Amino acid sequence: MAGRNTKQTSADVAALAARLLNNSSASSVQKSLAAAALSQSKTAKQTVAAMEDLASKVLKSEKYSEETKTLAGSVLAQSSRRR
């Protein structure tokens, strides 16, 4: 399929995502991005538009941690090339 992004979540980012999903003090934003990143691990699934928007907002904001921005970057890297 032309324009399809086949990038996958790296092992390091997948480990970060798993750790955050198991952390009861992780924010809902972190958990959402972590779930999206893990869903793209070892598969060619692409990011949905709503997650692209969230990830973009995280990257543009100064209030999020580097861990959160790492997840956001991974999610955006796997977004549809058509959007």
C-alpha angles and dihedrals in degrees: 000000000000117000094019115141111223098183117131135205112269121240091249093053091044089054090049090049092050091049092051093047089055093046111097091202095054114115124247089249091054092048093048092051091043091053091048092049093048092048087059095050114114091355138083094235113142131223116263119234095253091056090046089056093048093047091049092052091049092052092049094049127083094207097076126087125245089252091057091047090050090057091045091052092050092049092049092047087062097049126121114279089216095064 
